[in-house]
Amino acid sequence: MDLRHLHHFDMLAETGSLHRAACRLGLRQPALSQSIRALETDVGTRLVERSPTGSRLTRAGTAFLHEVRAILAALDRAVHIARLAANAPAPLRLSVTADIAARRLTALVQKFREINPEERVIVSDGSATHLLSQLDAELLDLVLLPAAVMIGYGGNRETLWREDLHLALPTAHPLAAEAVIDLRRLAEEPVIVGAGREPWAADKVLLEGCRTIGVAPQVVAAVQHQEVRLALVAAGVGLTTLPASRLETETGNGIVHRPTMPPLHLNVAAAWPTSGPSAPARRFLDQARALVTDGNHPSVGPREAPEEEAHQLPR
């Protein structure tokens, strides 16, 4: 079925005359008649009744016209959307892991949107392995994740900032009275960790820190979501570790958080496709560096760049 025939039929229905419709369409009347006959052949029934005084739709033609106009309206919308998409700037396709869902990330996305109000940002989350595979396929522009999971990754990457990790514990816990908690005190303490195919970076940092000093905490629960972790902490099931700035929002909900000795932290890195960062990704990285150097986030340590993270974006 030729789309032109639908347009011709719609015009004939609007004007009620082959002559007027042909003039509006810039066609000769025999050509328009031929177009309508071809459409009727495709549909398999008469759509128009012709008479010396004009043309009118048959009952089938009236029903067909309703659907034709819906099709033409949808087509107009599709054309409009396509033209808007062609003229609109490409969005920033950003993805993050749950490990870094803390105040620095919130501030960064908020500031980026304030400075670039016309910039569209599409944010998703997932496991580090999944996000890096999407990045390699260039389905994402930028991924933010713990730097430790990127050791051995061959793509472009840069360490941006450090998140200090604190222990979360119930307000009634004996260790809550201490300003800093010695990790050796965790030898007999139950610990709650994250669940999933990949260990959470904060958990790895805590358990490795304890292992270094010869302490082996007892893991009593592995849960997927931070909210469940914190609910179990408040209920006295065990302790857990999360970014300090994330825990600040939980103070007063039956939970307190304390730094440790030795201190724990994880580095947050950005990764982008091997073909290079997109223009929105470059702007986002510039904003990330600016926020890191402003010194206004006391719970987040300074930027650190380990030697293994040598693939830096040119300034």
C-alpha positions in Angstrom: 0.0 0.0 0.0 1.5 3.3 -1.1 1.6 6.1 1.5 0.8 8.6 -1.2 -2.6 6.9 -1.8 -3.5 7.5 1.9 -2.7 11.2 1.6 -4.8 11.4 -1.6 -7.7 9.6 0.0 -7.6 11.9 3.0 -7.6 15.0 0.8 -10.5 13.7 -1.2 -12.5 13.1 2.0 -11.7 16.6 3.2 -12.7 18.4 -0.1 -15.5 16.1 -1.2 -14.5 16.6 -4.8 -12.0 14.9 -7.1 -11.5 18.2 -8.9 -10.8 20.2 -5.7 -8.7 17.5 -4.2 -6.6 17.2 -7.4 -6.0 21.0 -7.4 -5.0 21.0 -3.7 -2.6 18.1 -4.3 -1.2 19.5 -7.6 -2.3 16.5 -9.6 -4.4 16.0 -12.7 -7.8 14.6 -11.9 -7.3 11.3 -13.8 -4.1 10.7 -11.8 -6.0 11.2 -8.5 -8.8 8.9 -9.7 -6.2 6.2 -10.5 -4.6 6.6 -7.1 -8.0 6.1 -5.3 -8.8 3.1 -7.5 -5.4 1.6 -6.6 -6.1 2.2 -2.9 -9.5 0.5 -3.2 -7.8 -2.5 -4.9 -5.4 -2.8 -2.0 -8.1 -2.5 0.6 -10.4 -4.8 -1.2 -13.6 -2.7 -1.2 -15.1 0.5 -2.5 -14.2 3.5 -0.4 -15.6 6.3 -2.6 -18.9 6.8 -4.5 -18.6 9.1 -7.4 -21.5 11.2 -8.9 -21.8 14.2 -11.2 -22.3 16.4 -8.1 -19.2 15.2 -6.3 -17.7 12.3 -4.3 -18.7 10.9 -1.0 -17.3 8.1 1.2 -18.9 4.7 1.5 -19.6 3.3 4.9 -16.3 1.3 4.5 -14.6 4.5 3.4 -15.8 6.4 6.5 -14.5 3.7 8.8 -11.2 3.5 6.8 -10.7 7.3 7.0 -10.7 7.3 10.8 -7.8 4.8 10.8 -6.0 6.6 8.0 -6.0 9.9 9.8 -4.7 8.2 13.0 -1.9 6.7 10.9 -1.0 10.0 9.2 -1.0 11.8 12.6 1.3 9.2 14.1 3.6 9.6 11.1 3.7 13.3 11.6 4.6 12.8 15.2 7.3 10.4 14.3 8.8 12.8 11.8 8.7 15.6 14.4 10.4 13.4 17.0 13.1 12.3 14.6 13.9 15.9 13.7 14.1 16.9 17.3 16.4 14.0 18.0 18.6 15.0 15.1 18.9 18.5 16.3 19.2 17.8 20.0 22.7 17.3 21.6 23.7 13.8 22.5 22.9 13.0 26.2 25.5 12.0 28.7 25.0 8.2 29.3 26.4 7.9 32.9 26.4 4.7 35.0 27.5 4.1 38.5 28.0 1.2 41.0 26.2 1.3 44.3 29.5 1.4 46.1 29.9 5.1 45.4 26.3 6.3 46.0 27.4 9.0 48.4 27.4 12.8 48.8 30.2 13.5 46.3 28.2 11.8 43.6 25.1 13.7 44.5 26.9 17.0 44.5 28.6 16.2 41.2 25.5 15.3 39.3 23.6 18.3 40.8 26.3 20.8 39.9 26.7 19.4 36.4 23.0 19.8 35.8 23.1 23.4 37.2 26.0 24.4 34.9 24.6 22.5 31.9 20.8 23.0 32.1 20.3 22.0 28.5 22.4 18.8 28.9 20.4 15.6 29.1 21.8 13.1 31.6 20.7 9.4 31.5 21.9 7.7 34.7 21.8 3.9 35.3 23.5 1.5 37.8 24.8 -2.0 37.8 27.7 -4.3 38.7 31.2 -3.2 37.7 31.7 -6.1 35.3 28.4 -5.3 33.5 29.0 -1.6 33.3 32.5 -2.0 31.9 31.2 -4.4 29.2 28.7 -1.9 28.2 31.4 0.8 28.1 33.5 -1.4 25.9 30.5 -1.8 23.5 30.2 2.1 23.6 26.6 1.8 25.1 27.8 4.2 27.9 29.8 7.4 27.8 31.1 7.3 31.3 31.2 4.9 34.3 32.0 5.8 37.9 33.1 2.9 40.1 35.7 1.9 42.8 39.2 2.2 41.4 40.1 -1.2 42.9 37.9 -3.1 40.6 39.6 -1.6 37.6 43.1 -3.0 38.2 43.9 -4.8 35.1 41.3 -3.1 33.0 42.8 -2.0 29.7 40.5 0.9 28.9 40.7 4.6 29.7 40.4 5.5 33.3 41.2 8.2 35.9 40.9 8.2 39.7 38.8 11.2 40.7 38.4 11.3 44.5 38.6 9.3 47.7 35.6 8.2 49.8 36.3 7.8 53.5 34.7 4.7 54.9 33.1 4.5 58.4 31.6 1.8 60.5 27.8 2.0 61.0 26.6 0.7 64.4 23.6 1.0 66.6 23.4 4.0 69.0 23.3 1.6 72.0 26.4 -0.4 70.9 29.3 -0.2 73.4 31.7 0.9 70.6 29.4 3.9 69.8 31.0 5.6 72.8 34.4 5.7 71.1 35.4 8.5 68.7 37.5 6.2 66.6 37.1 2.4 66.5 40.2 0.3 66.5 39.7 -2.5 63.9 41.1 -5.0 66.4 37.9 -4.5 68.4 36.0 -6.2 65.6 37.5 -9.6 66.3 34.3 -10.7 68.0 31.8 -8.5 66.2 29.2 -9.6 63.7 29.5 -7.9 60.4 26.9 -7.3 57.6 28.1 -7.2 54.0 26.6 -6.7 50.6 25.3 -9.6 48.4 25.7 -10.2 44.7 28.0 -11.7 42.2 30.7 -9.1 42.9 31.7 -8.2 46.5 31.1 -4.5 47.4 34.3 -2.6 47.4 33.7 -1.1 50.9 33.3 -4.7 52.3 36.5 -5.8 50.6 38.3 -2.8 52.1 37.0 -3.5 55.6 37.8 -7.3 55.5 41.2 -6.7 54.0 42.0 -4.1 56.6 41.0 -6.5 59.4 42.9 -9.3 57.8 46.1 -7.2 57.7 46.1 -6.8 61.4 45.1 -10.5 62.1 41.4 -9.9 62.8 38.6 -12.0 61.3 35.1 -10.5 61.9 32.1 -12.9 61.7 30.0 -12.2 58.6 26.4 -12.8 59.8 24.4 -11.4 56.9 24.8 -10.6 53.2 22.1 -8.4 51.7 21.7 -6.6 48.4 20.5 -3.2 49.3 22.0 -0.5 51.5 18.6 0.3 53.1 18.3 -3.4 54.3 21.9 -3.2 55.7 21.2 -0.2 57.7 17.9 -1.6 59.0 19.7 -4.6 60.2 22.4 -2.4 61.8 19.7 -0.4 63.6 18.2 -3.7 64.8 21.5 -4.7 66.4 22.2 -7.6 64.0 25.7 -6.4 63.2 28.0 -3.6 62.0 28.7 -2.6 58.5 30.9 -0.2 56.6 29.8 2.4 54.0 31.0 5.8 52.7 31.0 8.3 55.6 29.0 10.9 53.6 26.3 8.2 52.9 26.1 7.4 56.6 25.7 11.1 57.6 22.1 11.0 56.4 21.4 8.0 58.7 22.5 9.7 61.9 19.5 9.9 64.3 17.8 6.8 62.8 19.1 4.5 65.5 22.5 4.5 63.8 25.8 6.3 64.5 29.0 6.1 62.4 32.6 6.2 63.4 36.0 6.3 61.6 38.4 3.5 62.2 42.0 3.0 63.1 43.7 2.3 60.7 41.5 4.5 58.5 39.6 2.9 55.6 38.8 4.5 52.3 38.2 3.6 48.7 39.1 5.6 45.5 36.4 6.4 43.0 37.4 6.3 39.3 35.9 7.2 36.0 36.2 5.1 32.9 35.3 5.9 29.3 35.4 4.1 25.9 38.7 3.4 24.2 37.6 5.6 21.3 37.7 8.6 23.7 35.3 10.6 25.9 32.3 12.2 24.4 31.8 15.9 24.7 29.3 15.6 27.6 31.7 13.1 29.3 34.6 15.7 29.0 32.4 18.3 30.6 31.4 16.0 33.4 35.0 15.0 34.1 36.0 18.7 34.2 33.2 19.3 36.7 34.3 16.3 38.8 37.9 17.6 39.0 36.6 21.1 39.9 34.6 19.7 42.8 37.5 17.6 44.0 39.7 20.6 44.3 37.2 22.9 46.0 37.8 21.5 49.4 34.2 21.9 50.6 33.5 18.2 51.4 35.0 17.4 54.8 33.9 13.8 54.7 35.6 13.1 51.4 39.4 12.9 51.3 41.6 14.4 48.6 42.1 12.9 45.2 44.6 10.1 45.0 46.0 8.6 41.8 47.6 5.2 42.2 50.4 4.3 39.9 48.4 1.5 38.1 45.9 4.2 37.0 48.1 5.8 34.4 45.5 6.3 31.6 44.7 10.0 32.2 42.4 12.2 30.1 44.4 14.9 28.5 43.8 18.3 30.0 
